[in-house]
Amino acid sequence: MRVPGGSGYSQRRVQLRGQERPITANRQTSWAFADAFVAEDDALRWARDRAREAGLSPVSPGTGAALRLLAATTDAKAVAEIGTGTGVSGIYLLQGLRPDGVLTTVDLVPEHQQFAKQSFRAAGYAANRARFIPGRALDVLPRLADGGYDLVFCDGDRMESLDYLAESLRLLRPGGLVCFEGVFAGGRTVDSAAQPAEVLRLRELLRAIRESQELLPSLLPVGDGLLCAVRRP
C-alpha cells in the first residue's frame, strides 16, 4: 500500500500486518487505471468543464463510481449532499438512487446550483429528482428530517467536517452511510510536516470515525480519498 506524503508520496513502503510491501510503478499505474475505469458521458463532461471554469475540484470518476455503487447497494431513496458544485457528484449519486429517489443538495453558491440543474437535466433527470437548497450547510442540515436519509455525502468546508459528522448521525437511518470526500488532502493528511488547520481537522475526523462505536468505517483510496462509514443498526 502506498501512503500519500506532502509532495507526492513521502513513504515508499508501508507496514501492513507485519509485512512490508514494495511500491511499484505497476501498482501506481493500476491505481490510476482503477480511478479512471468508468467512462463519463457528455453530461458529466459538461459539468466538469463548468467546474473547472468556476475553479472547483469535482470528484474523480473513481470517486463518483464509488458513490454510485454505494447508493445502489443501500437501495437509497433519499440522499443528502453537502457541496452541490456543478453537479458531477450529484449525477453519480442519482445514477445509484432508486428510480423514485430524491437527492437533496446544499451549496453556499446559488450560481453553482444553476449549473448543476442544467447538468441533471442534460443527464435525463426530471426536476423532481433533486431538491436544491442554497445556503450554509450548518444552517440547512438542522432543518432536515431525523433518520430520513440513506446516505449523506460531505464535500464542503473541511473545517466543518466534525459538525457534518454530527449532523449526519442524526440524519441517517440505521444502516445508512456517511461519506467524506478529499480526506487525503493531496497527501498532506499523513505527512509528518506541519500542516494547516483544515488538515488537522481532517485528522480529527478520521480519528473520530475510526473510534466511533456508532459507525463501521472504511477509507477508500479513490480520488483524493473517500472516507465512508455505516451507521450501526
C-alpha positions in Angstrom: 0.0 0.0 0.0 1.3 3.4 -0.9 0.9 6.2 1.7 0.5 9.9 0.4 3.1 12.4 1.5 3.4 16.1 1.4 4.9 16.4 -2.1 3.7 13.4 -4.0 4.4 10.4 -1.7 6.9 10.6 1.1 6.9 6.9 2.2 7.8 4.3 -0.3 6.8 1.3 1.8 4.2 0.9 4.5 3.9 -1.8 7.2 0.7 -3.9 6.9 0.1 -6.7 9.4 3.8 -7.3 9.9 4.5 -7.4 6.2 6.2 -4.7 4.1 5.0 -4.3 0.5 7.1 -2.5 -2.1 5.6 0.4 -4.0 6.0 -0.4 -7.7 5.3 1.5 -10.8 2.8 -1.2 -11.9 0.8 -0.7 -8.7 0.7 3.1 -9.2 -0.4 2.6 -12.8 -3.1 0.1 -11.6 -4.5 2.6 -9.1 -4.6 5.3 -11.7 -6.3 2.9 -14.1 -8.9 1.9 -11.5 -9.7 5.5 -10.7 -10.4 6.3 -14.4 -12.1 2.9 -15.1 -15.6 4.4 -15.5 -16.2 6.3 -18.8 -18.1 9.5 -18.4 -20.9 10.8 -20.7 -21.5 14.2 -22.2 -23.5 15.5 -19.2 -20.7 14.6 -16.8 -18.0 16.1 -19.1 -20.1 19.3 -19.4 -20.4 19.5 -15.6 -16.7 19.0 -15.2 -15.9 21.8 -17.7 -18.2 24.2 -15.8 -16.4 23.2 -12.5 -13.0 23.9 -14.0 -14.2 27.3 -15.2 -15.6 28.1 -11.7 -12.3 27.0 -10.1 -13.9 23.9 -8.4 -12.5 20.4 -8.0 -15.2 17.9 -8.6 -15.0 14.3 -7.5 -12.9 12.0 -9.7 -14.5 9.4 -11.9 -13.4 6.7 -9.5 -14.9 8.5 -6.5 -18.1 9.2 -8.4 -18.4 5.5 -9.4 -17.9 4.5 -5.7 -20.6 6.9 -4.6 -22.9 5.5 -7.3 -22.2 1.9 -6.2 -22.8 2.8 -2.5 -26.1 4.4 -3.3 -27.2 1.5 -5.3 -26.0 -1.1 -2.8 -28.0 0.6 0.0 -31.0 0.9 -2.3 -31.0 4.6 -1.5 -34.2 6.6 -1.9 -33.1 9.7 0.0 -29.6 11.2 -0.2 -28.3 14.4 1.2 -25.3 16.1 -0.4 -23.2 18.9 1.1 -21.5 20.7 -1.7 -23.5 20.7 -5.0 -20.8 22.2 -7.1 -21.8 22.0 -10.8 -23.4 18.6 -10.4 -20.7 16.0 -11.1 -21.1 14.1 -7.8 -24.9 14.6 -8.0 -25.2 12.8 -11.3 -23.3 9.8 -9.9 -25.5 9.8 -6.8 -28.7 10.0 -8.9 -27.4 7.1 -11.1 -27.3 5.0 -8.0 -30.5 6.1 -6.4 -33.8 4.2 -6.9 -36.0 5.4 -9.8 -38.2 7.2 -7.2 -35.2 8.5 -5.2 -34.5 12.2 -4.4 -31.2 14.0 -4.0 -31.2 16.9 -1.6 -28.2 19.0 -2.3 -26.9 22.0 -0.4 -24.4 24.7 -1.6 -23.4 28.1 -0.5 -23.2 29.5 -4.1 -26.6 29.5 -5.9 -24.8 30.0 -9.3 -23.1 26.6 -8.9 -26.5 25.0 -8.3 -27.8 26.6 -11.6 -25.1 24.7 -13.4 -26.0 21.5 -11.6 -29.6 21.9 -12.6 -28.5 22.1 -16.2 -26.2 19.1 -15.7 -29.0 17.0 -14.2 -31.4 17.9 -17.0 -28.8 17.0 -19.6 -28.3 13.7 -17.9 -32.0 13.0 -18.3 -33.3 13.5 -14.7 -36.6 15.2 -14.1 -36.7 18.3 -11.9 -38.4 16.5 -9.1 -35.5 14.1 -8.7 -33.4 16.8 -7.0 -34.1 19.4 -4.3 -31.7 22.3 -4.3 -31.2 24.3 -1.1 -28.9 27.3 -1.3 -27.1 28.3 2.0 -24.5 27.3 4.5 -24.7 23.6 5.3 -24.8 24.0 9.0 -27.7 26.3 8.7 -29.6 24.0 6.4 -28.9 20.5 7.8 -30.7 21.1 11.2 -33.9 21.6 9.1 -33.7 18.2 7.5 -35.6 15.2 9.0 -34.1 13.0 11.6 -33.4 9.5 10.3 -34.7 10.4 6.9 -31.7 9.7 4.7 -30.0 6.6 3.4 -26.7 8.3 2.5 -25.1 11.6 3.3 -22.2 12.8 1.1 -20.0 15.6 2.5 -17.9 17.6 0.2 -17.9 21.0 1.9 -15.8 23.1 4.2 -13.2 20.9 5.8 -13.2 23.0 9.0 -16.8 22.0 9.5 -16.3 18.3 8.9 -16.8 17.2 12.5 -20.1 19.2 12.6 -21.1 17.5 9.4 -20.5 14.1 11.0 -22.7 15.0 14.0 -25.5 16.1 11.7 -25.1 13.0 9.5 -25.5 10.7 12.5 -28.8 12.4 13.2 -30.0 12.4 9.6 -29.1 8.8 8.7 -31.4 5.8 9.2 -29.8 2.8 10.9 -27.7 1.1 8.3 -27.2 4.4 6.4 -23.9 5.6 5.0 -21.9 8.8 5.5 -19.1 9.6 3.1 -16.4 12.4 3.2 -14.6 13.4 0.0 -10.9 14.6 -0.1 -9.7 13.2 3.2 -6.1 12.6 1.8 -5.9 16.4 1.2 -3.4 15.9 -1.6 -1.2 13.7 0.6 -1.0 16.2 3.5 -3.1 14.2 5.9 -0.4 11.6 6.5 2.6 13.9 6.0 4.6 14.5 9.2 5.4 18.1 8.3 3.5 20.9 10.0 0.0 21.2 8.4 -2.7 23.9 8.2 -5.8 23.8 10.4 -8.0 22.2 7.8 -5.7 19.2 7.6 -5.5 18.8 11.3 -9.3 18.8 11.3 -9.4 16.0 8.8 -7.1 14.0 11.1 -9.6 14.6 13.9 -12.4 13.4 11.6 -10.6 10.2 10.7 -9.9 9.5 14.3 -13.5 10.2 15.4 -15.0 7.9 12.7 -12.4 5.2 13.3 -13.1 5.2 17.1 -16.8 5.7 17.0 -18.9 3.0 18.5 -21.8 4.0 16.2 -20.0 3.5 12.9 -18.3 0.9 10.8 -15.7 2.7 8.8 -13.7 2.2 5.6 -11.2 4.5 3.9 -11.3 4.1 0.1 -8.2 5.1 -1.9 -10.1 6.6 -4.8 -9.7 10.2 -6.0 -8.4 12.2 -3.1 -9.6 9.7 -0.5 -13.2 8.8 0.2 -13.9 8.1 3.9 -17.1 6.1 4.4 -18.9 4.7 7.4 -22.1 2.7 8.0 -24.3 3.8 11.0 -24.7 0.6 13.0 -28.3 -0.6 13.3 
